[in-house]
Amino acid sequence: MKIHRLAALPLFLIFLLPLALSLALILPVFADAAAFKALLNHPQFWGAAGLTLFTGLVSTALSLICALMIIAGRIDKPPQAGAMLALPHLSLAIGLSLLIMPAGLLARIIALPFGWTSPPQWVTTQDPYGLALMAALVLKETPFLVWAFASLLNRDDLRQSFAGQRAVARSLGHRPASLFLRVIAPQLLKRTVWPLVAVLAYSLTVVDMAIVIGPTQPPTLAQLIWTDLNDAEPATAARGAAGVLTLCAGILLLLMVVGLSIRLGRPHTGKWLSGPPGTGLHKISFLTQIWGLWSLFYSAIVILLLFQSASGLWPFPNLLPEDFTLSAWVKLLSDGGPLLTSFLLALATATTALVATVVWLEGMRPSRDKILLWLSAFLLCLPSLLIGLGQYRLFLALGITGTALAMFLAHVLPVAAYVFIMLQGPYRGFDGRWQATAAGLGQQRAIFLRQIKWPMLKAPILAAFAVGFAVSIAQYVPAQLAAAGRYSTLTIEAVTLSSGGNRALVAAYGAALMALPLVVFLLAQWLSRPRWRMR
């Protein structure tokens, strides 16, 4: 029993205890009635709430539809979305804004045939309806949902089950699209509730992307709350804290309404799913091309970030800058604090989370994993504003705000959740007969782990580390609150610079945000290769 308790200690210290204390310290906000009254009387509150609801629901629905269409077209060979997941949300928002802004690359391309000599007077980024923000969210969240669906389709048990069900459906006259909508899609949706909730919660509460490309008059509710939280006036900050709880309550209410609607509509859906084959649901061959468009867009964003970061003077409507310079990169590297801080934090938090997870999985009974899996999924569905506020209050109580320890704790919490979710399944799925064979040969457990188990599991172990590294790099709200102006990361600097006019420098920070996790992903993939292969 003592061994089991010791195995839980690392994750308890970096994940369970900080999460519980952070959430507990938010409870006193409920007693501040004046803050809630001030929030409801804010002149932009209701407009921001409506805009948030519109952008969050529409972007989530479009992301789900796009992901299902992509999977429907590639069901026999689900696409791999790993490289797209490595691109941070903020980098994509920066790249998209450089593409669609009035003086962006898209306007320059259109200017050629129309003879424009000045940027058009259209509002593309930070538009009042949040269309640019929704586009960025759809482009980023769709690959995440594709990855979630593909992970299910790649499971041996589900793949065999789906193959049998598809054969039966085809024998009953169902065409590919009808088969997917009536047989496969409902089962995929049933098994991806947590990812869908996470996408909805993120779309409703995103801050960094909204600052870069989202609306301003009014802003989204998350932006409005974030501005209040960073205000030095105690009453305004208290209004921001009340806004965090109001936003979370709104998300919870929305999820309850959606769940109730699904339950009430299930009888009608069941009749449709069990009906005869549809006459119009038979052509899905065109869907195979959609994933290619996503790959093309992501490639264009990466190229644009790199190209813009090396540009000098670039007057409109020229397609190419008048000169190329590395001054933006020189400035980024000369002020190496944010880059070094991001790298060291990502390396330390991903390593710590990986070690703590392995210790748990080696020392705890598998039956205990469900609790931690539920808590990890719960954390990922919580708004970063809520977690950041709780951590900030915790760090103030401990007197560590603005220290390296606070920055580490702020980053390691979400990293530990992602690493545990990524590694638990493959680690628990390891064939125990290998260990029984090694024990029968008299080998010590340490030797078995070092020479057999961990080398055989190096692919999922390295993948979990890479995901944790990328998650740490992308942190904004908790990091900003924990830093208290004394530390800066690539993400914090990129958001700060996005409101300025130095596009090359913003692109350089966006590219650096992208480069660090991408290099780690590629390195993990290279190191995961088998040491020998059959010829």
C-alpha positions in Angstrom: 0.0 0.0 0.0 2.9 2.4 0.8 4.3 1.8 -2.7 1.0 2.7 -4.3 0.9 5.9 -2.3 4.4 6.9 -3.2 3.7 6.2 -6.9 0.8 8.7 -6.7 2.9 11.4 -4.9 4.5 13.1 -8.0 1.2 13.6 -9.8 -0.5 14.5 -6.6 2.0 17.4 -6.1 2.0 18.8 -9.6 -1.5 18.0 -10.7 -4.1 16.9 -8.2 -3.2 19.2 -5.2 -2.7 22.4 -7.3 -5.9 21.8 -9.2 -8.0 21.2 -6.1 -6.5 24.3 -4.3 -6.9 26.5 -7.3 -10.5 25.7 -7.7 -11.2 26.0 -4.0 -9.7 29.5 -3.9 -12.2 30.7 -6.5 -15.2 29.9 -4.3 -15.0 33.2 -2.3 -15.8 35.1 -5.6 -19.4 33.8 -5.3 -19.9 35.9 -2.2 -19.0 39.2 -4.0 -22.5 40.2 -5.2 -21.3 43.7 -6.0 -18.8 42.3 -8.6 -21.6 40.3 -10.3 -23.9 43.4 -10.4 -21.1 45.5 -11.9 -20.5 42.8 -14.5 -24.2 42.7 -15.6 -24.2 46.5 -15.8 -21.1 46.6 -18.0 -22.1 48.4 -21.2 -20.5 45.7 -23.4 -21.5 42.6 -21.4 -24.6 41.6 -23.2 -23.2 42.3 -26.6 -20.0 40.3 -25.7 -22.1 37.4 -24.4 -24.2 37.2 -27.5 -21.1 37.4 -29.8 -19.3 34.7 -27.7 -22.3 32.4 -28.0 -22.5 33.0 -31.8 -18.8 32.5 -32.5 -18.4 29.5 -30.1 -21.4 27.5 -31.2 -21.0 28.2 -35.0 -17.3 27.4 -35.0 -17.8 24.2 -33.0 -20.6 23.1 -35.3 -18.6 23.8 -38.4 -15.5 22.1 -37.0 -17.6 19.0 -36.3 -19.2 19.0 -39.7 -15.8 19.4 -41.5 -14.2 16.7 -39.4 -17.0 14.3 -40.1 -16.8 15.0 -43.8 -13.0 14.5 -43.8 -13.4 11.2 -42.0 -16.3 10.1 -44.3 -14.0 10.6 -47.3 -11.0 8.8 -45.7 -12.7 6.2 -43.5 -10.6 3.3 -44.9 -7.4 5.2 -44.3 -8.0 8.0 -41.6 -5.6 11.0 -42.1 -2.8 11.7 -39.7 -3.2 15.2 -38.1 -0.1 15.2 -35.9 1.8 17.9 -37.8 -1.3 20.2 -37.8 -1.7 19.7 -34.1 1.9 20.8 -33.6 1.0 24.2 -35.0 -0.1 26.4 -32.0 -3.4 28.2 -32.1 -1.7 31.5 -31.8 0.6 30.9 -34.7 -2.3 30.0 -36.9 -4.2 33.1 -35.8 -1.1 35.3 -36.6 -0.6 33.6 -40.0 -4.3 33.9 -40.9 -4.4 37.6 -40.0 -1.3 38.2 -42.2 -3.1 36.5 -45.0 -6.5 38.2 -44.9 -5.8 41.7 -43.4 -6.5 44.6 -45.8 -2.8 44.8 -46.7 -2.3 41.1 -46.5 -1.2 38.6 -49.1 -4.7 37.8 -50.3 -5.5 41.5 -50.9 -2.3 41.9 -52.8 -3.1 38.9 -55.1 -6.6 40.4 -55.8 -5.1 43.9 -56.4 -3.2 42.7 -59.4 -6.1 42.2 -61.8 -8.1 45.1 -60.4 -5.3 47.6 -60.4 -5.7 48.6 -56.7 -3.0 51.0 -55.5 -4.0 51.1 -51.8 -5.4 48.5 -49.4 -9.2 47.9 -49.7 -11.4 49.4 -47.0 -12.7 46.1 -45.8 -12.8 44.7 -42.3 -11.4 41.2 -42.3 -9.5 40.8 -39.0 -11.2 41.8 -35.8 -14.5 42.2 -37.7 -17.6 43.0 -35.6 -19.2 39.6 -36.2 -16.2 37.5 -35.3 -16.0 35.8 -38.7 -12.2 35.8 -38.8 -12.1 34.3 -35.3 -14.6 31.6 -36.3 -12.5 30.8 -39.4 -9.3 30.5 -37.3 -11.1 28.2 -34.8 -12.6 26.0 -37.5 -9.2 25.7 -39.2 -7.5 24.7 -36.0 -10.1 22.6 -34.2 -11.1 20.5 -37.2 -7.7 18.6 -37.3 -8.1 18.0 -33.5 -11.5 16.3 -34.1 -10.1 14.4 -37.1 -7.4 13.1 -34.8 -9.9 12.1 -32.2 -12.0 10.2 -34.8 -9.0 8.7 -36.4 -7.7 7.4 -33.1 -11.0 5.5 -32.7 -11.0 4.2 -36.2 -7.4 2.9 -35.8 -8.3 0.8 -32.7 -8.2 -2.9 -33.6 -11.4 -3.8 -31.8 -13.5 -0.9 -33.3 -12.0 -1.3 -36.7 -13.2 -5.0 -36.8 -16.6 -4.1 -35.4 -17.1 -1.2 -37.9 -16.0 -3.5 -40.8 -18.7 -6.0 -39.9 -21.3 -3.3 -39.5 -20.4 -1.8 -42.9 -20.7 -5.1 -44.6 -24.2 -5.6 -43.2 -25.2 -2.1 -44.1 -24.0 -2.5 -47.7 -25.9 -5.8 -48.0 -29.1 -3.8 -47.0 -28.5 -1.4 -49.9 -26.9 1.5 -48.1 -24.5 3.6 -50.1 -21.2 5.0 -48.6 -22.6 8.3 -47.3 -25.8 6.8 -45.9 -23.7 4.1 -44.3 -21.4 6.6 -42.6 -24.2 8.9 -41.4 -26.4 6.1 -40.1 -23.8 3.6 -38.8 -20.4 5.0 -38.2 -20.9 8.7 -37.3 -23.3 8.1 -34.3 -20.8 5.7 -32.7 -17.9 8.1 -33.3 -19.9 10.9 -31.7 -20.9 8.8 -28.7 -17.2 8.1 -28.0 -15.9 11.6 -28.5 -18.0 13.5 -26.0 -15.0 14.9 -24.1 -13.1 16.2 -27.2 -16.3 17.9 -28.4 -16.8 19.5 -25.0 -13.2 20.6 -25.0 -13.6 22.2 -28.4 -16.8 24.0 -27.4 -15.3 25.2 -24.1 -12.2 26.5 -25.9 -14.1 28.2 -28.6 -16.2 30.1 -26.0 -13.3 31.1 -23.8 -10.3 31.6 -26.1 -8.3 34.7 -25.2 -5.0 34.8 -27.2 -6.6 34.1 -30.6 -9.4 36.5 -29.9 -6.9 39.3 -29.1 -5.0 38.7 -32.3 -7.9 38.2 -34.8 -11.2 38.6 -32.9 -13.7 41.4 -32.7 -13.2 44.5 -30.5 -16.5 46.4 -30.5 -17.8 44.6 -28.6 -15.1 42.0 -27.9 -15.8 38.4 -26.9 -16.8 37.9 -23.3 -13.4 36.2 -22.7 -11.6 39.3 -23.9 -13.8 41.5 -21.8 -13.1 39.4 -18.7 -9.4 39.3 -19.5 -9.1 43.0 -19.7 -10.8 43.3 -16.3 -8.6 40.7 -14.6 -5.5 42.6 -15.7 -6.7 45.9 -14.3 -4.9 47.3 -11.3 -8.2 48.6 -9.8 -9.4 46.0 -7.2 -13.1 46.5 -8.1 -12.5 46.0 -11.8 -10.4 42.9 -11.2 -13.2 41.6 -9.0 -15.6 42.2 -11.8 -13.3 40.1 -14.0 -13.3 37.3 -11.5 -17.1 37.4 -11.4 -17.0 37.3 -15.2 -15.0 34.1 -15.1 -17.6 32.3 -13.0 -20.4 33.7 -15.1 -18.8 32.4 -18.3 -18.2 29.0 -16.7 -21.8 28.9 -15.5 -23.0 29.8 -19.0 -21.0 27.0 -20.6 -22.4 24.5 -18.1 -25.9 25.7 -18.8 -25.3 25.5 -22.5 -24.0 21.9 -22.2 -27.0 20.9 -20.2 -29.3 22.4 -22.9 -27.4 20.6 -25.7 -27.5 17.3 -23.7 -31.2 17.7 -23.0 -31.9 18.5 -26.7 -30.0 15.4 -27.8 -31.9 13.2 -25.4 -35.3 14.6 -26.4 -34.5 14.3 -30.1 -33.0 10.8 -29.8 -36.3 9.0 -30.6 -36.7 11.0 -33.8 -33.0 10.5 -34.7 -33.4 6.8 -34.1 -36.2 6.6 -36.6 -34.1 8.4 -39.2 -31.1 6.2 -38.6 -33.0 3.0 -38.8 -34.9 3.9 -41.9 -34.4 2.8 -45.5 -31.3 3.9 -47.5 -31.5 7.6 -48.6 -31.7 8.3 -52.3 -29.5 11.4 -52.1 -26.8 10.0 -49.8 -24.5 8.0 -52.1 -21.8 10.3 -53.5 -18.9 11.1 -51.1 -15.9 10.7 -53.4 -15.4 14.5 -53.4 -14.9 14.4 -49.7 -11.5 12.8 -50.1 -10.2 16.2 -51.4 -11.1 18.2 -48.3 -8.2 17.0 -46.2 -5.9 18.1 -49.0 -7.3 21.6 -48.7 -6.5 21.7 -45.0 -3.0 20.5 -45.7 -2.6 23.1 -48.3 -3.8 25.9 -46.0 -1.5 24.9 -43.2 1.5 24.7 -45.6 0.6 28.2 -46.8 0.4 29.6 -43.2 3.8 28.1 -42.4 5.4 29.5 -45.6 3.7 32.9 -45.0 5.0 33.2 -41.5 8.5 32.4 -42.5 8.3 34.7 -45.6 6.9 37.6 -43.6 9.4 37.2 -40.8 12.2 37.8 -43.3 10.6 40.7 -45.2 11.8 44.2 -45.2 10.0 47.2 -46.8 6.9 45.7 -48.4 4.6 48.5 -49.9 1.1 47.7 -51.2 0.3 46.2 -53.7 3.7 44.5 -54.3 3.5 40.7 -54.1 7.1 40.6 -52.9 9.0 42.9 -50.5 11.6 45.2 -51.8 14.2 43.6 -49.7 14.8 40.7 -47.3 16.3 41.0 -43.9 16.7 38.9 -40.8 16.4 41.9 -38.5 13.2 40.5 -36.9 14.9 37.2 -36.1 18.0 39.1 -34.8 15.8 41.1 -32.5 14.0 37.9 -31.3 17.3 36.1 -30.6 19.1 39.1 -29.1 16.2 39.5 -26.6 16.4 35.7 -26.0 14.6 35.8 -22.6 11.1 34.8 -23.9 12.6 32.1 -26.2 14.8 30.6 -23.5 12.0 30.8 -20.9 9.5 29.0 -23.2 12.0 26.3 -24.1 13.2 25.6 -20.5 9.6 25.6 -19.2 8.4 23.3 -21.9 11.4 20.9 -21.4 11.0 20.9 -17.6 7.2 20.5 -17.5 7.0 17.9 -20.2 9.8 15.9 -18.6 8.3 16.2 -15.1 4.9 15.2 -16.3 6.2 12.3 -18.2 8.2 10.9 -15.3 5.3 11.5 -12.9 2.9 9.7 -15.3 5.3 6.7 -15.7 5.7 6.4 -11.9 1.9 6.4 -11.5 1.4 3.8 -14.2 4.1 1.5 -12.8 3.1 1.8 -9.2 -0.7 2.3 -9.2 -3.4 -0.3 -9.9 -5.1 0.2 -13.4 -8.4 0.6 -11.6 -7.2 3.9 -10.2 -6.5 5.3 -13.7 -10.2 6.1 -14.3 -10.2 8.8 -11.6 -7.2 10.6 -13.0 -8.4 10.2 -16.6 -11.7 11.8 -15.6 -9.9 14.7 -13.8 -7.5 15.2 -16.8 -10.4 15.4 -19.2 -12.3 17.7 -16.8 -9.3 20.0 -16.6 -9.0 20.2 -20.4 -12.6 21.2 -20.6 -12.3 23.9 -18.0 -11.7 27.5 -19.4 -8.1 28.6 -19.1 -9.5 31.8 -17.4 -10.9 29.7 -14.6 -7.7 27.8 -14.1 -5.5 30.9 -14.4 -7.6 32.8 -11.9 -7.4 30.0 -9.4 -3.7 29.5 -9.8 -3.1 33.3 -9.5 -5.0 33.4 -6.2 -3.1 30.3 -5.0 0.3 31.8 -5.9 -0.7 35.0 -4.1 -1.5 33.1 -1.0 1.8 31.2 -1.2 3.8 34.4 -2.0 5.3 33.0 -5.2 3.7 35.1 -7.8 6.2 36.3 -10.4 8.7 33.5 -9.6 10.1 30.6 -11.6 8.2 28.2 -9.4 4.9 29.9 -10.2 5.6 29.7 -13.9 6.5 26.0 -13.7 3.3 25.2 -11.7 1.2 27.2 -14.1 2.6 25.3 -17.1 2.9 21.8 -15.7 -0.8 21.5 -14.7 -2.3 21.2 -18.3 0.9 19.4 -19.5 0.4 16.7 -16.9 -3.2 16.2 -18.0 -2.3 15.8 -21.7 0.6 13.5 -21.0 -1.5 11.2 -18.8 -4.3 11.0 -21.4 -1.8 10.3 -24.2 0.2 7.7 -22.4 -2.3 5.8 -20.2 -3.8 3.7 -23.0 -0.6 2.5 -24.7 1.1 1.9 -21.4 -1.7 -0.1 -19.9 -2.0 -2.0 -23.2 1.5 -3.4 -22.9 1.5 -7.2 -23.1 2.1 -8.5 -19.5 3.6 -11.7 -20.8 6.8 -9.9 -21.6 7.2 -9.1 -17.9 6.3 -12.7 -16.9 8.9 -14.1 -19.3 11.6 -11.7 -17.9 10.7 -12.6 -14.3 10.9 -16.3 -15.2 14.4 -15.7 -16.5 15.4 -14.1 -13.2 15.7 -10.5 -14.6 15.2 -7.7 -12.2 12.3 -5.3 -12.8 14.6 -2.3 -13.4 16.5 -4.2 -16.1 13.2 -5.3 -17.7 11.9 -1.7 -17.8 15.2 -0.3 -19.1 15.9 -2.9 -21.7 12.5 -4.3 -22.8 9.4 -2.4 -21.8 10.4 1.3 -22.2 12.2 0.6 -25.6 9.1 -1.1 -26.8 7.0 1.8 -25.7 9.3 4.5 -26.8 6.9 5.7 -29.6 4.0 6.5 -27.3 6.3 7.8 -24.6 8.1 10.2 -27.0 4.7 11.2 -28.5 3.3 12.1 -25.1 6.5 14.1 -24.3 6.1 16.0 -27.6 2.4 16.8 -26.9 3.3 18.0 -23.4 6.1 20.2 -24.8 3.7 21.8 -27.4 1.0 22.4 -24.7 3.5 24.2 -22.5 4.7 26.4 -25.3 1.1 27.5 -26.1 0.1 28.5 -22.6 -1.0 32.2 -22.3 -3.6 33.1 -19.7 -2.1 31.1 -16.7 1.4 32.1 -17.7 0.6 35.8 -18.0 -1.1 35.9 -14.6 1.7 33.8 -12.9 4.5 35.9 -14.5 3.1 39.1 -13.0 5.2 41.1 -15.5 8.5 39.6 -14.4 8.8 36.8 -16.9 7.8 36.6 -20.6 7.4 33.7 -22.9 7.1 33.5 -26.7 3.3 33.4 -26.5 3.1 36.4 -24.2 5.4 38.4 -26.4 3.5 37.4 -29.6 0.2 38.5 -28.2 1.7 41.8 -27.0 3.3 42.5 -30.4 0.2 41.6 -32.4 -1.3 45.0 -31.6 1.7 46.8 -33.0 2.7 47.5 -36.6 5.9 45.4 -37.0 4.5 42.5 -39.0 7.9 41.0 -39.6 8.5 40.7 -35.8 5.1 39.3 -35.1 5.6 36.7 -37.8 9.0 35.8 -36.4 7.4 35.2 -33.0 4.6 33.2 -34.6 7.2 31.1 -36.6 9.3 30.5 -33.4 6.1 29.4 -31.6 5.6 26.9 -34.4 9.2 25.8 -34.8 9.9 24.7 -31.2 7.1 22.1 -30.9 7.5 21.0 -34.6 11.1 20.2 -34.1 10.3 18.2 -31.0 7.5 16.3 -32.8 9.9 15.5 -35.7 12.7 14.5 -33.3 10.2 12.3 -31.4 9.1 10.7 -34.6 12.7 10.0 -35.7 13.7 8.6 -32.3 10.6 6.4 -32.4 11.8 4.4 -35.4 12.6 0.8 -34.6 16.3 -0.1 -34.1 15.9 -2.9 -36.6 13.5 -3.9 -39.3 12.7 -7.0 -41.3 14.2 -7.2 -44.8 
